[in-house]
Amino acid sequence: MRDGLTPMKRNLTAYTKNSFFSYADRQALAEIGVHLKHLQLIEATKIAYWWLVNESWRFSPIFFYEQYVSRSFDSQYGTDTLARVDLTTLDIDSPNKDYGVYYQASPVYSTRKVLHSLKIAYEEFTFVDFGSGKGRTLLLAAELPFQRVIGVEFSRELHACALSNIAVFAHKKAKLVESVYCDATLFEIPLDNLVLYFFNPFDEEVLSQVLANVNISLEKHPRRVFAVYHYLPDKGLFENLDRFRLIKQWHRYYVYEWNTGSKL
């Protein structure tokens, strides 16, 4: 995950900058209070139900286990992936720097769970992480027998760190694991079957360009493609693409599949 604080990013990343209770928690509680004050029980119940479905999982035992696994990952594997990095501290030669979001490592337990849930023949797919940063997601994907695992990163420092992490990670099952130093909008989409991964890596301006590149490639060369998005800012970004359909939503992960048949 890579702060220019547009409204979209502010809503998505505020939980990392506040207390134990996130922006969504406090906002929901405030709205429930307003409705109860005016005896609007149905509206208060609707908000409470939304919170239970979308946010309450962060107070479950699994969430605390997630925190433990994520924080112990580097000590277990001898890597350097945990520490958050603000892009303002990096020397990035790209016109899209202002659209990037800070680097934050993907959660270990949840990412593993989502990748395993795809139930595909991994050896027939290439995995691509856009905005791969230090490469933690590349390492998690490399635990599966993908044909290739590719990270796309526009920060030279983060790219170098990813290369070091790939070199020391001893649990790779993928045939090839690499980090590519490249602006995501210029990355050439591989012609393989694909699993595309995004952890809120950049603002809508860049994301739209990347998705347009993906769509053009798929229209020219139809193939099986899944897109996994953690903290999706706007579902419309995928819904505006004719052939991507949502097949799974779990916590804040959205999994889309590209329909190789006629347009939906």
C-alpha positions, 0 to 999 in steps of 0.5 A: 500500500502506498499521502496526498490526502484526497477525500478518497485516501483520507477515508481509506487510510485514516484508520492507520493514523488514529487510535484503536478505534478507526475513523469508520468506528467513530463516524458510525457511533456519532451517526447512531447517537444522532439518530437515537437522540431523535428516536430514529430507531430504524436508521440507527439500526441500519448503521449499527448493522452496517458496522457489524457487517463491515467493521466489527471483524477488527475486534475479533480474535482473528484480527489480533492474530493477524497483528501478531503474524504480520509483526513477527513475519520479518523476524521469522524469515529474515526480511525487512517488510514491516516498517511504513514508508512515506513517499515524501522521504524517497527520491522518486523520478515519476510524474505520478509521485503525487498520486502514490500512497505510502508503503504499508505491508499487506497483512499476512494471514488475510492475504494468504487466505485470499490467495489460497481461496482462488482455487486455481492452478497457480502454475498456470498463472502469473502474479503481479503486485502493482505498487509492491514496495518492499515486496512482502506480498511478493513473498506471500505469493511466492509461497504458491507455485505461480509461474511468475511473481512480479512486483511493479514499484516506482521507488528505487529504494523500495525496489532495492529493498524488495530485491534483498527480501526476495533474495533471502526468502527461503520459502519460494515455490514460484518458478520466478520472483522479481521486482521491476523498477517501473511506473505502473502506468508504463508496465507492460501487462504480461500475456499470461493468465494473471492474478493482479494485486492492489493494496490501495497503491495509488490515487484514482488518476493512476489506478484508472490508467492502469486498469485501462491498460489491463483492459486493453491487453485483455481485449486484444488477448483474452485470458483468465484474469483475477484482480484482488484489491485490498481497500478498494476506494470505489467499486465503480472503477471495476464496474465501469470495465465491461467484463470484470465481475465481483466474485468474492468480498471478504473483510476489505478484500474484493476479488474480481474475475474477467469474463473471457466471453461476451461483454456483460 
